[in-house]
Amino acid sequence: MLFLIASGTEGFTLTATSLAVNGYGDLSPGGYSMTAGLITEVVMTAMFLFIILGATDKRGTAVAGGLAIGLALTLIHLISIPVTNTAVNPARSTGPALVLALFGEGKALAQLWLFWIAPLVGATIAGLIYRVFEKGETAS
């Protein structure tokens, strides 16, 4: 589906940049290293999940939850698009990488591991930090 939509314009050429594939090194929009990409994806995912946990907590304000989550995701994209094209979601990374591997080149598929590992690590960090804050709140 992604390939069909993207190729719906005259002169379309399938490349990593035409699908905004996540990547580091040659596939990074800014040429950032694997380490920079890994740190960016872990921190951005942790930040996003921490905000989601806070916004959806029973003690939170449900009215502002959607706004907080949406603005956080916007900020995350503004920060990390130049580094990795922003993943923070393994499914978002897998689709373009598979399309490129099937119809183009396999570079993105070789880097896909980072865009699965980083969100899992980031989400774990956010969960652990949130539990510390949650326990600290109930203890007082």
Sequence and secondary structure as in RCSB ss.txt:
>XXXX:A:sequence
MLFLIASGTEGFTLTATSLAVNGYGDLSPGGYSMTAGLITEVVMTAMFLFIILGATDKRGTAVAGGLAIGLALTL
IHLISIPVTNTAVNPARSTGPALVLALFGEGKALAQLWLFWIAPLVGATIAGLIYRVFEKGETAS
>XXXX:A:secstr
 HHHHHTTSTT    TGGGT   SGGGSTT   HHHHHHHHHHHHHHHHHHHHHHHSTTS HHHHHHHHHHHHHH
HHHHHHHHHS  SSHHHHHHHHHHHHHHS SHHHHHTTHHHHHHHHHHHHHHHHHHHHHHHHHH 
